[in-house]
Amino acid sequence: MIMAAACRREIVELHDFFQGWLDGSLPAAEAVFARFLLATAPAFTLIGPDGRAADRSATAAWIRAAHGTRPGFHLWTDDHVLRAAGDDWALATYREWQMHNGVTTVRFSTALLQSDAGAPGGLCWVHVHETWLEAPEE
């Protein structure tokens, strides 16, 4: 069974990758970008907070092209909760915070992860659904 700690670790580590990729602190190398590709299932789907769905190919193309486009960007997650799990899958929720150019946004995310020995953290992302939340005033 997939444990809460493994889900939290994978969520944090993938978002650390996004932080470094988008702010440009990670090199724009295929070996580095492979972290995203290895962590997402071929049938991966992302439903963004605007309601639009993107498959793995479209999501990867957007992320790849966005390397270094957000200097000063800060991204983190919190409120990680394992909602359900089976022998080789887990459903988790978390909040994703983004701070860029003095603006803070937050979204609530639900992720379906599956065991995968070939994935960097041993878990592969199958589906993510994001919903905007109102960020507290600073």
C-alpha positions as CSV (number, residue, x, y, z in Angstrom):
1,M,0.0,0.0,0.0
2,I,1.2,3.5,-0.8
3,M,1.8,5.5,2.3
4,A,1.1,9.2,3.0
5,A,4.8,10.0,3.4
6,A,5.6,8.7,-0.1
7,C,2.8,10.8,-1.6
8,R,3.9,13.9,0.2
9,R,7.6,13.4,-0.8
10,E,6.7,12.9,-4.5
11,I,4.4,16.0,-4.4
12,V,7.1,18.1,-2.8
13,E,9.9,16.8,-5.1
14,L,8.0,17.3,-8.3
15,H,7.0,20.8,-7.3
16,D,10.6,21.5,-6.4
17,F,11.5,20.5,-10.0
18,F,8.8,22.9,-11.3
19,Q,10.3,25.7,-9.1
20,G,13.8,25.1,-10.4
21,W,12.7,24.6,-14.0
22,L,10.5,27.7,-14.2
23,D,12.9,30.0,-12.4
24,G,15.8,28.7,-14.5
25,S,17.9,27.5,-11.5
26,L,17.9,24.0,-13.1
27,P,19.7,23.6,-16.4
28,A,17.5,23.3,-19.5
29,A,18.8,19.8,-20.2
30,E,16.8,16.8,-21.3
31,A,18.3,14.7,-18.5
32,V,16.9,17.2,-16.0
33,F,13.5,17.5,-17.8
34,A,13.3,13.7,-17.7
35,R,12.3,14.1,-14.0
36,F,8.8,15.3,-15.3
37,L,8.5,12.7,-18.0
38,L,9.5,9.8,-15.8
39,A,7.1,10.9,-13.1
40,T,4.0,11.1,-15.3
41,A,2.0,8.2,-16.8
42,P,1.6,8.1,-20.6
43,A,-2.1,8.6,-20.1
44,F,-1.5,11.6,-17.7
45,T,-4.2,14.3,-17.6
46,L,-4.0,17.7,-16.0
47,I,-7.2,19.7,-15.5
48,G,-6.1,23.2,-14.7
49,P,-8.0,25.6,-12.4
50,D,-9.5,27.2,-15.5
51,G,-11.2,23.8,-16.3
52,R,-9.1,23.0,-19.4
53,A,-7.7,19.5,-19.7
54,A,-4.3,18.8,-21.1
55,D,-2.7,15.4,-21.8
56,R,0.9,14.5,-21.0
57,S,2.3,15.7,-24.3
58,A,0.7,19.1,-24.1
59,T,1.6,19.5,-20.5
60,A,5.2,18.5,-21.2
61,A,5.5,20.9,-24.1
62,W,4.2,23.8,-22.0
63,I,6.6,23.0,-19.1
64,R,9.6,22.4,-21.4
65,A,9.0,25.8,-23.2
66,A,8.6,27.7,-19.9
67,H,12.2,27.0,-18.7
68,G,13.6,30.1,-17.0
69,T,10.6,32.3,-17.9
70,R,9.8,33.1,-14.2
71,P,12.8,34.7,-12.5
72,G,12.0,35.3,-8.8
73,F,9.2,32.8,-8.9
74,H,8.5,30.8,-5.7
75,L,6.4,27.7,-5.6
76,W,5.5,25.4,-2.7
77,T,2.9,23.0,-1.5
78,D,1.3,22.3,1.9
79,D,-1.8,20.7,3.5
80,H,-0.9,17.3,2.0
81,V,-3.6,14.7,2.7
82,L,-3.8,11.1,1.6
83,R,-7.5,10.6,0.9
84,A,-7.6,7.0,-0.2
85,A,-5.1,4.3,-1.3
86,G,-5.0,0.8,-2.6
87,D,-2.2,-1.7,-3.2
88,D,-0.7,0.3,-6.1
89,W,-2.5,3.7,-6.2
90,A,-3.2,6.7,-4.0
91,L,-5.5,9.7,-4.1
92,A,-4.0,12.8,-2.4
93,T,-4.9,16.4,-2.1
94,Y,-2.7,19.4,-1.4
95,R,-2.5,23.2,-1.8
96,E,-0.1,24.7,-4.4
97,W,1.1,28.2,-3.7
98,Q,2.8,30.4,-6.3
99,M,4.4,33.8,-5.8
100,H,5.5,35.8,-8.8
101,N,5.9,39.5,-9.3
102,G,4.3,40.3,-5.9
103,V,1.2,38.3,-6.7
104,T,0.4,35.1,-4.6
105,T,-2.0,32.5,-6.0
106,V,-3.2,29.3,-4.4
107,R,-5.0,26.3,-5.9
108,F,-6.4,23.1,-4.3
109,S,-5.1,20.0,-6.2
110,T,-6.3,16.4,-6.2
111,A,-3.8,13.9,-7.6
112,L,-4.1,10.3,-8.5
113,L,-0.7,8.5,-8.2
114,Q,0.2,5.0,-9.0
115,S,3.2,2.8,-8.0
116,D,5.9,2.8,-10.7
117,A,9.4,1.4,-10.0
118,G,10.7,3.5,-12.9
119,A,9.4,6.8,-11.6
120,P,11.9,9.0,-9.7
121,G,10.0,8.7,-6.4
122,G,8.5,5.3,-7.1
123,L,5.1,7.0,-7.8
124,C,3.8,8.0,-11.2
125,W,1.2,10.8,-11.7
126,V,-1.9,9.7,-13.5
127,H,-4.3,12.6,-13.1
128,V,-4.3,16.0,-11.5
129,H,-7.3,18.3,-11.0
130,E,-6.7,21.9,-9.8
131,T,-9.2,24.5,-8.4
132,W,-8.5,28.1,-7.7
133,L,-8.7,29.2,-4.0
134,E,-8.6,32.8,-2.9
135,A,-5.2,33.7,-1.6
136,P,-5.1,35.6,1.6
137,E,-4.3,39.3,1.3
138,E,-0.7,40.1,2.1
